[in-house]
Every structure is written in structure tokens, then in C-alpha cells.
Amino acid sequence: MSYEALVIDAGVGNLGNLVRALERVGGRAEITADPARVAEARCLLLPGVGAFAPPREAIRGGVEEALREALGRGAWLLGVCVGFQILFEEGEEFGVTDGLGLLPGRVTRLPETVPVPHIGWNRLHGVAPHPLLKGLEDRYVYFVHSYAPDGVPDEPCLARCTHGREFAAVAGQGRVMGAQFHPERSGSVGLQLLSNFLQMAGDGTWS
């Protein structure tokens, strides 16, 4: 079965790699920053790399309004890396910037006691029995980041990772979810997460 997915272009990130990963697991993906397309989509992905503020500012206004409209209509959303971070309430990178407030928590810098940025493979732990994470229990995934979610309550924290401190590597609340790691760079494990998300959005189920 093929699933339609819309990748929101927030002006940062290698969107082509994510699209190719989605296609490998049976998705058909379109890249756009057109609010009209975002508003009518059912399956949305919000990627990003680099600092918190640029993609946050890129979607402020029309795209953000369209995203909230889509969610209100029953759309599913997966944030990836910085796209995941801006789902939270705020981020402190280069000054405090408000996030979308779709997930509870703040994005703060990783400790100076460990190498920052956190680059490479690390293990997921505390993986919740959630359909997004089917097949990802105790697996290694690929990270590139200096900041990470902090203060995320236990219920929306679906999987954790530790680098200097414990942080939410995957979080979700209803139809809004995301991953701090790069699924498109995490081999078969990352492809499994994307496949799980497309299946959830396509079936309209998450429990």
C-alpha cells in the first residue's frame, strides 16, 4: 500500500534524503511550503537541521496557521531533528524562541561534560509500547544535535537517549509526534519508524 506524505519545507535540511527514505517504505512524498497544500494534507513531516530559530521563523505565519488547521482536521505530524524540537514550547539556542507548543517541554543545550554536538549512533532506551516505535526497542539510531528536549513529562516521552543527560529521543501526544534522531540516516531502524508513522497516518489509528 502506498501512503501520501507532505514534507514541509522550512528552508533547512536535506529534504531529498527524507523523501527517498519515505519512498523506500512505500510512501509518496511531496515537498512544499504552500499553506494551502499544508492545510489540506493528512500526513505531514516537519524536518530541520541546524539552529532552532530559522525553521521556526520560516513557518511562522501562513504555514503555521495551515499546520494547525490541518491538525484540527485530523492530520498526523512527525517532526524530525530540529523539526521535532520546534514542536515543543520553546528553545534556548541563541536566545529563547517560542516553539509551536504542540508538545510539553523546552529544548536546552546538552552538557559540556560530553562532546557537543552529539554526533553518531546511540541507543534508545525506555521505549514505550507505542505503534510508532514497533521494532525500535533497544536499537541504535543516528543523532546530530547540540540541543535536546528537556523537562518532557513521562507520558509523551516515548523513548529516551542519554548523552551527558537523559533526553526525549522520541515524543508524541495524540497525532503529533517526532524524533530527535535522523530516521533517514539510521538505516533499517529509521526506515521502520517512517514506515510505522505512514501506517498510523494511513490507518488513522495510534493505539
Summary of the structure (lengths in Angstrom):
residues: 207
radius of gyration: 15.3
end to end distance: 20.3
largest distance: 46.4
contacts: 754
relative contact order: 0.17
helix: 29%
strand: 31%
